[in-house]
Amino acid sequence: MCPIAFTALACAHHPSRCPTVCYSAQVQSEYGKYVRMWGADISLRQFYCMYWVRHQTVGMKIPKFIDSWFANPMNDDERQIKALI
């Protein structure tokens, strides 16, 4: 999770003081909007496939905040994903 925190209200009133948001925070925010808007859902199998492809392919990027979802795996599927991270 990005350590930079700010409110939209503060940025609206003082744009010059608005901090730059890190890439992971931007992705997290946009992903949350996407899920709310479209009801998106991704299975652990799909995550595994995504991480397997990244493991095999140089240059494929996945935001660190998504990696953090698997920091403390709760089952074998999550442990397999963590092993690929």
Distance bins in CASP14 RR format, pairs under 12 A and 6 or more apart:
PFRMAT RR
TARGET T0000
AUTHOR 0000-0000-0000
RMODE 2
METHOD distances of the structure
MODEL  1
1 21 0 0 0 0 0 1 0 0 0 0 0
1 22 0 0 0 0 1 0 0 0 0 0 0
1 24 1 0 0 1 0 0 0 0 0 0 0
1 25 1 0 0 1 0 0 0 0 0 0 0
1 27 0 0 0 0 0 1 0 0 0 0 0
1 28 1 0 0 1 0 0 0 0 0 0 0
1 29 0 0 0 0 0 1 0 0 0 0 0
1 63 0 0 0 0 0 1 0 0 0 0 0
1 64 0 0 0 0 1 0 0 0 0 0 0
1 65 1 0 0 1 0 0 0 0 0 0 0
1 66 0 0 0 0 0 1 0 0 0 0 0
1 67 0 0 0 0 0 1 0 0 0 0 0
1 68 1 0 0 1 0 0 0 0 0 0 0
1 69 0 0 0 0 0 1 0 0 0 0 0
1 71 0 0 0 0 0 1 0 0 0 0 0
2 19 0 0 0 0 0 1 0 0 0 0 0
2 20 0 0 0 0 0 1 0 0 0 0 0
2 21 1 0 0 1 0 0 0 0 0 0 0
2 22 1 0 1 0 0 0 0 0 0 0 0
2 23 0 0 0 0 1 0 0 0 0 0 0
2 24 1 0 1 0 0 0 0 0 0 0 0
2 25 1 1 0 0 0 0 0 0 0 0 0
2 26 0 0 0 0 1 0 0 0 0 0 0
2 27 0 0 0 0 1 0 0 0 0 0 0
2 28 1 0 0 1 0 0 0 0 0 0 0
2 29 0 0 0 0 1 0 0 0 0 0 0
2 63 0 0 0 0 0 1 0 0 0 0 0
2 64 0 0 0 0 1 0 0 0 0 0 0
2 65 1 0 0 1 0 0 0 0 0 0 0
2 68 0 0 0 0 0 1 0 0 0 0 0
3 19 0 0 0 0 0 1 0 0 0 0 0
3 21 0 0 0 0 0 1 0 0 0 0 0
3 22 0 0 0 0 1 0 0 0 0 0 0
3 24 0 0 0 0 0 1 0 0 0 0 0
3 25 0 0 0 0 1 0 0 0 0 0 0
3 65 0 0 0 0 0 1 0 0 0 0 0
4 11 0 0 0 0 0 1 0 0 0 0 0
4 18 0 0 0 0 0 1 0 0 0 0 0
4 19 1 0 1 0 0 0 0 0 0 0 0
4 20 1 0 0 1 0 0 0 0 0 0 0
4 21 1 0 1 0 0 0 0 0 0 0 0
4 22 1 0 0 1 0 0 0 0 0 0 0
4 23 0 0 0 0 0 1 0 0 0 0 0
4 24 0 0 0 0 1 0 0 0 0 0 0
4 25 1 0 0 1 0 0 0 0 0 0 0
4 26 0 0 0 0 0 1 0 0 0 0 0
4 28 0 0 0 0 0 1 0 0 0 0 0
4 29 0 0 0 0 0 1 0 0 0 0 0
5 11 0 0 0 0 0 1 0 0 0 0 0
5 18 0 0 0 0 0 1 0 0 0 0 0
5 19 0 0 0 0 1 0 0 0 0 0 0
5 21 0 0 0 0 1 0 0 0 0 0 0
5 22 0 0 0 0 0 1 0 0 0 0 0
5 25 0 0 0 0 1 0 0 0 0 0 0
5 29 0 0 0 0 0 1 0 0 0 0 0
6 12 0 0 0 0 0 1 0 0 0 0 0
6 13 0 0 0 0 0 1 0 0 0 0 0
6 14 0 0 0 0 0 1 0 0 0 0 0
6 15 0 0 0 0 0 1 0 0 0 0 0
6 17 0 0 0 0 1 0 0 0 0 0 0
6 18 1 0 0 1 0 0 0 0 0 0 0
6 19 1 0 1 0 0 0 0 0 0 0 0
6 20 0 0 0 0 1 0 0 0 0 0 0
6 21 1 0 0 1 0 0 0 0 0 0 0
6 22 0 0 0 0 0 1 0 0 0 0 0
6 25 0 0 0 0 1 0 0 0 0 0 0
6 29 0 0 0 0 0 1 0 0 0 0 0
7 13 0 0 0 0 1 0 0 0 0 0 0
7 14 0 0 0 0 0 1 0 0 0 0 0
7 17 0 0 0 0 0 1 0 0 0 0 0
7 18 0 0 0 0 1 0 0 0 0 0 0
7 19 0 0 0 0 0 1 0 0 0 0 0
8 14 0 0 0 0 0 1 0 0 0 0 0
8 15 0 0 0 0 0 1 0 0 0 0 0
8 18 0 0 0 0 1 0 0 0 0 0 0
8 21 0 0 0 0 0 1 0 0 0 0 0
8 29 0 0 0 0 0 1 0 0 0 0 0
9 15 0 0 0 0 0 1 0 0 0 0 0
9 18 0 0 0 0 0 1 0 0 0 0 0
10 16 0 0 0 0 0 1 0 0 0 0 0
10 17 1 0 0 1 0 0 0 0 0 0 0
10 18 1 0 0 1 0 0 0 0 0 0 0
10 19 0 0 0 0 1 0 0 0 0 0 0
11 17 1 0 0 1 0 0 0 0 0 0 0
11 18 1 1 0 0 0 0 0 0 0 0 0
11 19 0 0 0 0 1 0 0 0 0 0 0
11 20 0 0 0 0 0 1 0 0 0 0 0
11 21 0 0 0 0 1 0 0 0 0 0 0
12 18 0 0 0 0 1 0 0 0 0 0 0
19 25 0 0 0 0 0 1 0 0 0 0 0
20 26 0 0 0 0 1 0 0 0 0 0 0
21 27 0 0 0 0 0 1 0 0 0 0 0
21 28 0 0 0 0 1 0 0 0 0 0 0
21 29 1 0 0 1 0 0 0 0 0 0 0
21 30 0 0 0 0 0 1 0 0 0 0 0
22 28 0 0 0 0 1 0 0 0 0 0 0
22 29 0 0 0 0 0 1 0 0 0 0 0
22 63 0 0 0 0 1 0 0 0 0 0 0
22 64 0 0 0 0 1 0 0 0 0 0 0
22 65 0 0 0 0 1 0 0 0 0 0 0
23 29 0 0 0 0 0 1 0 0 0 0 0
23 30 0 0 0 0 0 1 0 0 0 0 0
23 61 0 0 0 0 1 0 0 0 0 0 0
23 62 0 0 0 0 0 1 0 0 0 0 0
23 63 1 0 0 1 0 0 0 0 0 0 0
23 64 0 0 0 0 1 0 0 0 0 0 0
23 65 0 0 0 0 1 0 0 0 0 0 0
23 66 0 0 0 0 0 1 0 0 0 0 0
24 30 0 0 0 0 0 1 0 0 0 0 0
24 31 0 0 0 0 0 1 0 0 0 0 0
24 61 0 0 0 0 0 1 0 0 0 0 0
24 62 0 0 0 0 0 1 0 0 0 0 0
24 63 1 0 1 0 0 0 0 0 0 0 0
24 64 1 0 1 0 0 0 0 0 0 0 0
24 65 1 0 1 0 0 0 0 0 0 0 0
24 66 0 0 0 0 1 0 0 0 0 0 0
24 67 0 0 0 0 1 0 0 0 0 0 0
24 68 0 0 0 0 1 0 0 0 0 0 0
24 69 0 0 0 0 0 1 0 0 0 0 0
25 31 0 0 0 0 0 1 0 0 0 0 0
25 32 0 0 0 0 0 1 0 0 0 0 0
25 63 0 0 0 0 1 0 0 0 0 0 0
25 64 0 0 0 0 0 1 0 0 0 0 0
25 65 1 0 0 1 0 0 0 0 0 0 0
26 32 0 0 0 0 0 1 0 0 0 0 0
26 33 0 0 0 0 0 1 0 0 0 0 0
26 63 0 0 0 0 1 0 0 0 0 0 0
26 65 0 0 0 0 1 0 0 0 0 0 0
27 33 0 0 0 0 0 1 0 0 0 0 0
27 34 0 0 0 0 0 1 0 0 0 0 0
27 61 0 0 0 0 0 1 0 0 0 0 0
27 62 0 0 0 0 1 0 0 0 0 0 0
27 63 1 0 1 0 0 0 0 0 0 0 0
27 64 0 0 0 0 1 0 0 0 0 0 0
27 65 1 0 0 1 0 0 0 0 0 0 0
27 66 1 0 0 1 0 0 0 0 0 0 0
27 67 0 0 0 0 0 1 0 0 0 0 0
27 68 0 0 0 0 0 1 0 0 0 0 0
28 34 0 0 0 0 0 1 0 0 0 0 0
28 35 0 0 0 0 0 1 0 0 0 0 0
28 63 1 0 0 1 0 0 0 0 0 0 0
28 64 0 0 0 0 1 0 0 0 0 0 0
28 65 1 0 1 0 0 0 0 0 0 0 0
28 66 0 0 0 0 1 0 0 0 0 0 0
28 67 0 0 0 0 0 1 0 0 0 0 0
28 68 0 0 0 0 1 0 0 0 0 0 0
28 69 0 0 0 0 0 1 0 0 0 0 0
29 35 0 0 0 0 0 1 0 0 0 0 0
29 36 0 0 0 0 0 1 0 0 0 0 0
29 63 0 0 0 0 0 1 0 0 0 0 0
29 65 0 0 0 0 1 0 0 0 0 0 0
30 36 0 0 0 0 0 1 0 0 0 0 0
30 37 0 0 0 0 0 1 0 0 0 0 0
30 40 0 0 0 0 0 1 0 0 0 0 0
30 63 0 0 0 0 0 1 0 0 0 0 0
30 65 0 0 0 0 0 1 0 0 0 0 0
31 37 0 0 0 0 0 1 0 0 0 0 0
31 38 0 0 0 0 0 1 0 0 0 0 0
31 39 0 0 0 0 0 1 0 0 0 0 0
31 40 0 0 0 0 1 0 0 0 0 0 0
31 41 0 0 0 0 0 1 0 0 0 0 0
31 42 0 0 0 0 1 0 0 0 0 0 0
31 62 0 0 0 0 0 1 0 0 0 0 0
31 63 0 0 0 0 1 0 0 0 0 0 0
31 65 0 0 0 0 1 0 0 0 0 0 0
31 66 0 0 0 0 1 0 0 0 0 0 0
31 69 0 0 0 0 0 1 0 0 0 0 0
32 38 0 0 0 0 0 1 0 0 0 0 0
32 39 0 0 0 0 1 0 0 0 0 0 0
32 40 0 0 0 0 1 0 0 0 0 0 0
32 65 0 0 0 0 0 1 0 0 0 0 0
32 66 0 0 0 0 0 1 0 0 0 0 0
33 39 0 0 0 0 0 1 0 0 0 0 0
33 40 0 0 0 0 0 1 0 0 0 0 0
34 40 1 0 1 0 0 0 0 0 0 0 0
34 41 0 0 0 0 0 1 0 0 0 0 0
34 42 0 0 0 0 0 1 0 0 0 0 0
35 41 1 0 0 1 0 0 0 0 0 0 0
35 42 0 0 0 0 1 0 0 0 0 0 0
40 46 0 0 0 0 0 1 0 0 0 0 0
41 47 0 0 0 0 0 1 0 0 0 0 0
42 48 0 0 0 0 0 1 0 0 0 0 0
42 49 0 0 0 0 1 0 0 0 0 0 0
42 50 0 0 0 0 1 0 0 0 0 0 0
42 51 0 0 0 0 0 1 0 0 0 0 0
42 66 0 0 0 0 1 0 0 0 0 0 0
42 69 0 0 0 0 0 1 0 0 0 0 0
42 81 0 0 0 0 0 1 0 0 0 0 0
43 49 0 0 0 0 1 0 0 0 0 0 0
43 50 0 0 0 0 0 1 0 0 0 0 0
43 77 0 0 0 0 1 0 0 0 0 0 0
43 78 0 0 0 0 0 1 0 0 0 0 0
43 81 0 0 0 0 0 1 0 0 0 0 0
44 50 0 0 0 0 0 1 0 0 0 0 0
44 51 0 0 0 0 0 1 0 0 0 0 0
44 69 0 0 0 0 0 1 0 0 0 0 0
44 70 0 0 0 0 1 0 0 0 0 0 0
44 73 0 0 0 0 0 1 0 0 0 0 0
44 74 0 0 0 0 0 1 0 0 0 0 0
44 75 0 0 0 0 1 0 0 0 0 0 0
44 76 0 0 0 0 1 0 0 0 0 0 0
44 77 1 0 1 0 0 0 0 0 0 0 0
44 78 1 0 0 1 0 0 0 0 0 0 0
44 79 0 0 0 0 0 1 0 0 0 0 0
44 80 0 0 0 0 1 0 0 0 0 0 0
44 81 1 0 0 1 0 0 0 0 0 0 0
44 82 0 0 0 0 0 1 0 0 0 0 0
45 51 0 0 0 0 0 1 0 0 0 0 0
45 52 0 0 0 0 0 1 0 0 0 0 0
45 77 1 0 0 1 0 0 0 0 0 0 0
45 78 0 0 0 0 0 1 0 0 0 0 0
45 80 0 0 0 0 0 1 0 0 0 0 0
45 81 0 0 0 0 1 0 0 0 0 0 0
46 52 0 0 0 0 0 1 0 0 0 0 0
46 53 0 0 0 0 0 1 0 0 0 0 0
46 66 0 0 0 0 0 1 0 0 0 0 0
46 77 0 0 0 0 0 1 0 0 0 0 0
46 81 0 0 0 0 0 1 0 0 0 0 0
47 53 0 0 0 0 0 1 0 0 0 0 0
47 54 0 0 0 0 0 1 0 0 0 0 0
47 62 0 0 0 0 1 0 0 0 0 0 0
47 66 0 0 0 0 1 0 0 0 0 0 0
47 67 0 0 0 0 0 1 0 0 0 0 0
47 69 0 0 0 0 1 0 0 0 0 0 0
47 70 1 0 0 1 0 0 0 0 0 0 0
47 73 0 0 0 0 0 1 0 0 0 0 0
47 77 0 0 0 0 1 0 0 0 0 0 0
47 78 0 0 0 0 1 0 0 0 0 0 0
47 80 0 0 0 0 1 0 0 0 0 0 0
47 81 1 0 1 0 0 0 0 0 0 0 0
47 82 0 0 0 0 0 1 0 0 0 0 0
47 84 0 0 0 0 1 0 0 0 0 0 0
47 85 0 0 0 0 0 1 0 0 0 0 0
48 54 0 0 0 0 0 1 0 0 0 0 0
48 55 0 0 0 0 0 1 0 0 0 0 0
48 70 0 0 0 0 0 1 0 0 0 0 0
48 73 0 0 0 0 0 1 0 0 0 0 0
48 76 0 0 0 0 0 1 0 0 0 0 0
48 77 1 0 0 1 0 0 0 0 0 0 0
48 78 0 0 0 0 1 0 0 0 0 0 0
48 79 0 0 0 0 0 1 0 0 0 0 0
48 80 1 0 0 1 0 0 0 0 0 0 0
48 81 1 0 1 0 0 0 0 0 0 0 0
48 82 0 0 0 0 0 1 0 0 0 0 0
48 83 0 0 0 0 1 0 0 0 0 0 0
48 84 1 0 0 1 0 0 0 0 0 0 0
48 85 0 0 0 0 0 1 0 0 0 0 0
49 55 0 0 0 0 0 1 0 0 0 0 0
49 56 0 0 0 0 0 1 0 0 0 0 0
49 60 0 0 0 0 0 1 0 0 0 0 0
49 62 0 0 0 0 0 1 0 0 0 0 0
49 77 0 0 0 0 0 1 0 0 0 0 0
49 80 0 0 0 0 0 1 0 0 0 0 0
49 81 0 0 0 0 1 0 0 0 0 0 0
49 84 0 0 0 0 0 1 0 0 0 0 0
50 56 0 0 0 0 0 1 0 0 0 0 0
50 57 0 0 0 0 0 1 0 0 0 0 0
50 60 0 0 0 0 1 0 0 0 0 0 0
50 61 0 0 0 0 0 1 0 0 0 0 0
50 62 1 0 0 1 0 0 0 0 0 0 0
50 63 0 0 0 0 0 1 0 0 0 0 0
50 66 0 0 0 0 1 0 0 0 0 0 0
50 67 0 0 0 0 0 1 0 0 0 0 0
50 69 0 0 0 0 0 1 0 0 0 0 0
50 70 0 0 0 0 0 1 0 0 0 0 0
50 81 0 0 0 0 1 0 0 0 0 0 0
50 84 0 0 0 0 1 0 0 0 0 0 0
50 85 0 0 0 0 0 1 0 0 0 0 0
51 57 0 0 0 0 0 1 0 0 0 0 0
51 60 0 0 0 0 1 0 0 0 0 0 0
51 61 0 0 0 0 0 1 0 0 0 0 0
51 62 1 0 0 1 0 0 0 0 0 0 0
51 66 0 0 0 0 1 0 0 0 0 0 0
51 67 0 0 0 0 1 0 0 0 0 0 0
51 69 0 0 0 0 0 1 0 0 0 0 0
51 70 0 0 0 0 1 0 0 0 0 0 0
51 77 0 0 0 0 0 1 0 0 0 0 0
51 78 0 0 0 0 0 1 0 0 0 0 0
51 80 0 0 0 0 1 0 0 0 0 0 0
51 81 1 0 1 0 0 0 0 0 0 0 0
51 82 0 0 0 0 1 0 0 0 0 0 0
51 83 0 0 0 0 1 0 0 0 0 0 0
51 84 1 0 1 0 0 0 0 0 0 0 0
51 85 1 0 0 1 0 0 0 0 0 0 0
52 60 0 0 0 0 0 1 0 0 0 0 0
52 62 0 0 0 0 0 1 0 0 0 0 0
52 80 0 0 0 0 1 0 0 0 0 0 0
52 81 0 0 0 0 1 0 0 0 0 0 0
52 83 0 0 0 0 0 1 0 0 0 0 0
52 84 1 0 1 0 0 0 0 0 0 0 0
52 85 0 0 0 0 0 1 0 0 0 0 0
53 59 0 0 0 0 0 1 0 0 0 0 0
53 60 1 0 0 1 0 0 0 0 0 0 0
53 61 0 0 0 0 0 1 0 0 0 0 0
53 62 0 0 0 0 1 0 0 0 0 0 0
53 84 0 0 0 0 1 0 0 0 0 0 0
54 60 1 0 1 0 0 0 0 0 0 0 0
54 61 1 0 0 1 0 0 0 0 0 0 0
54 62 1 0 1 0 0 0 0 0 0 0 0
54 63 0 0 0 0 0 1 0 0 0 0 0
54 66 0 0 0 0 0 1 0 0 0 0 0
54 67 0 0 0 0 1 0 0 0 0 0 0
54 81 0 0 0 0 0 1 0 0 0 0 0
54 84 1 0 0 1 0 0 0 0 0 0 0
54 85 0 0 0 0 1 0 0 0 0 0 0
55 62 0 0 0 0 0 1 0 0 0 0 0
55 80 0 0 0 0 0 1 0 0 0 0 0
55 81 0 0 0 0 0 1 0 0 0 0 0
55 82 0 0 0 0 0 1 0 0 0 0 0
55 83 0 0 0 0 1 0 0 0 0 0 0
55 84 1 0 1 0 0 0 0 0 0 0 0
55 85 0 0 0 0 1 0 0 0 0 0 0
56 84 0 0 0 0 1 0 0 0 0 0 0
57 84 0 0 0 0 0 1 0 0 0 0 0
60 84 0 0 0 0 0 1 0 0 0 0 0
61 67 0 0 0 0 0 1 0 0 0 0 0
62 68 0 0 0 0 0 1 0 0 0 0 0
62 69 0 0 0 0 0 1 0 0 0 0 0
62 70 0 0 0 0 0 1 0 0 0 0 0
62 81 0 0 0 0 0 1 0 0 0 0 0
62 84 0 0 0 0 0 1 0 0 0 0 0
62 85 0 0 0 0 1 0 0 0 0 0 0
63 69 0 0 0 0 0 1 0 0 0 0 0
63 85 0 0 0 0 0 1 0 0 0 0 0
64 70 0 0 0 0 0 1 0 0 0 0 0
64 71 0 0 0 0 0 1 0 0 0 0 0
64 85 0 0 0 0 1 0 0 0 0 0 0
65 71 0 0 0 0 0 1 0 0 0 0 0
66 81 0 0 0 0 0 1 0 0 0 0 0
66 85 0 0 0 0 1 0 0 0 0 0 0
67 73 0 0 0 0 0 1 0 0 0 0 0
67 78 0 0 0 0 0 1 0 0 0 0 0
67 81 0 0 0 0 1 0 0 0 0 0 0
67 82 0 0 0 0 1 0 0 0 0 0 0
67 84 0 0 0 0 1 0 0 0 0 0 0
67 85 1 0 1 0 0 0 0 0 0 0 0
68 81 0 0 0 0 0 1 0 0 0 0 0
68 82 0 0 0 0 0 1 0 0 0 0 0
68 85 0 0 0 0 1 0 0 0 0 0 0
69 78 0 0 0 0 1 0 0 0 0 0 0
69 81 0 0 0 0 1 0 0 0 0 0 0
69 82 0 0 0 0 1 0 0 0 0 0 0
69 85 0 0 0 0 1 0 0 0 0 0 0
70 77 0 0 0 0 1 0 0 0 0 0 0
70 78 1 0 1 0 0 0 0 0 0 0 0
70 79 0 0 0 0 1 0 0 0 0 0 0
70 80 0 0 0 0 1 0 0 0 0 0 0
70 81 1 0 1 0 0 0 0 0 0 0 0
70 82 1 0 1 0 0 0 0 0 0 0 0
70 83 0 0 0 0 1 0 0 0 0 0 0
70 84 0 0 0 0 1 0 0 0 0 0 0
70 85 1 0 0 1 0 0 0 0 0 0 0
71 78 0 0 0 0 1 0 0 0 0 0 0
71 79 0 0 0 0 0 1 0 0 0 0 0
71 81 0 0 0 0 0 1 0 0 0 0 0
71 82 1 0 0 1 0 0 0 0 0 0 0
71 85 0 0 0 0 1 0 0 0 0 0 0
72 78 0 0 0 0 1 0 0 0 0 0 0
72 79 0 0 0 0 0 1 0 0 0 0 0
72 81 0 0 0 0 0 1 0 0 0 0 0
72 82 0 0 0 0 1 0 0 0 0 0 0
73 79 1 0 1 0 0 0 0 0 0 0 0
73 80 0 0 0 0 1 0 0 0 0 0 0
73 81 1 0 0 1 0 0 0 0 0 0 0
73 82 1 0 1 0 0 0 0 0 0 0 0
73 83 0 0 0 0 1 0 0 0 0 0 0
73 84 0 0 0 0 0 1 0 0 0 0 0
73 85 0 0 0 0 0 1 0 0 0 0 0
74 81 0 0 0 0 0 1 0 0 0 0 0
74 82 0 0 0 0 0 1 0 0 0 0 0
75 81 0 0 0 0 0 1 0 0 0 0 0
75 82 0 0 0 0 0 1 0 0 0 0 0
76 82 0 0 0 0 0 1 0 0 0 0 0
76 83 0 0 0 0 0 1 0 0 0 0 0
77 83 0 0 0 0 0 1 0 0 0 0 0
77 84 0 0 0 0 0 1 0 0 0 0 0
78 84 0 0 0 0 0 1 0 0 0 0 0
78 85 0 0 0 0 0 1 0 0 0 0 0
79 85 0 0 0 0 0 1 0 0 0 0 0
END
